[in-house]
Amino acid sequence: MKRSKSAILKHACLAVLSLVTLSGTSCPIPSIGLTCSNSLDGTAFGFLLTVPAEFTCTTAIPFPQLFVSVRYKQSTTGFIASITVSPTLDQSTSSSDVTVTDLGAYTNPNGVTFQQSKIVVSSSSAYSYIATATLPSGNVLGITVAGLSDDPALLTILTAILDTVQFT
């Protein structure tokens, strides 16, 4: 299935948001829109999900287009998991520094279908696996797992989170 350029750009924009988290921010905040918890109750936005217990809440990056931004860090690996809710993104930005690979659709045990991509930002050697799904409200749920190496565990962790997502 060929994806539109705007769909790929949407994934790239969400991934860049999560990749920026690897380098930190000068104005961190606890989270946006929801209280951080490994059992994330996003019923106000139409979803529930669980982040693995080895991840702990960390600060989020303020970004005006996000309704929800919750970040987690795995202390042993430094991997970052990021959960976002945003309106559909139709920004037309591009960069020769960002490589997006479409990984196709994935449907979890609860019947939620995600579009998955692998995103590499070569200038920072940052790798992320991102999955997006359109919530019943029309907003976009983005789930990203990012790291500074292309570790197969990134996709394994992403799949573990995706398998817990339920729409409410």
Stockholm file with secondary structure:
# STOCKHOLM 1.0

chainA/1-168         MKRSKSAILKHACLAVLSLVTLSGTSCPIPSIGLTCSNSLDGTAFGFLLTVPAEFTCTTAIPFPQLFVSVRYKQSTTGFIASITVSPTLDQSTSSSDVTVTDLGAYTNPNGVTFQQSKIVVSSSSAYSYIATATLPSGNVLGITVAGLSDDPALLTILTAILDTVQFT
#=GR chainA/1-168 SS CCCCHHHHHHHHHHHHHHHHHHHCCSSCBSCBSSCCCSEEEETTTTEEEECCTTEEEECBCCCTTCSEEEEEEETTTCCEEEEEEECCCCCCCCCTTEEEEEEEEEECTTSCEEEEEEEEEGGGTEEEEEEEEECTTSCEEEEEEEESSCCTHHHHHHHHHHTTCEEC
#=GC SS_cons         CCCCHHHHHHHHHHHHHHHHHHHCCSSCBSCBSSCCCSEEEETTTTEEEECCTTEEEECBCCCTTCSEEEEEEETTTCCEEEEEEECCCCCCCCCTTEEEEEEEEEECTTSCEEEEEEEEEGGGTEEEEEEEEECTTSCEEEEEEEESSCCTHHHHHHHHHHTTCEEC
//
